[in-house]
Amino acid sequence: MQYVVSPYESDAQLAFLYHSKQVDLVITEDSDLLAYGVDIVFFKMDLSGNGIEIDLNNLNSCPDF
């Protein structure tokens, strides 16, 4: 698995990688990437790989929307 280490805040860098189709989704601890237009974000992943996926393309199918 390839990875990139960002020296500071990585939100803009991760958004660039997503929009240039170098990554399929982004794993993060906060929601800043949604403001950068990243459509698929995986939040709060634990050691077992569980977390919450937000896919803005499917937002209208959410029953709580």
N, C-alpha and C positions, 0 to 999 in steps of 0.2 A: 504494500500500500504506500503510495506516495503521500507526502504531507509537506506543508509549508509552515514555517514559524514566522509570525509577524512580530516585529520588534515593539510595537505599541498597540493601540487600538486597531483591530483588524477588520472592522465592519466594511469600510470602503474597499479594501483589498478583497475580501470575500465576495462582496457584491460584484466586483469586476470579474472575478473568476467564474461566478455563476452566469453573468450576462454574456461572457465570452465562451460559454459552454465548455469550460474546462472542468467544472464540477456539476453534479446533478442536483445536489441539495447542500444545505449548510447546517451544521450542528452548532448551536450557540446556547448561551445562558440567558439572553435577554431578547427583546423584540425589535431592536434597532434595525435589523436587516430588512424587516418589512417596509420600513420607510425608504430604504434604498432600492425597493422594487424587486426584492428576491421573493419569488412566488412560493417556493417550497422551503420551509425552515423546520428543523427538528430541534425542539427545546428540551432542556433539562434532562439530558440522557444520563441514566445512572450506570453503575458498574455492570449491570445485567443487560444493558442495551435498551432498556425501556425509556420512553419519553413521550412527548406530545408532538405530533406532526401537524403543522399548519400548511395547507395547500390553498392558496388564494384562488386558484382556478376552480376549486370545489366549495368555496365559501357559501354559495347560495343553496347548497344542499344540506347545510347544517341545520338541524331542527331548532337550535337555540338562537339562530340568527335573526 
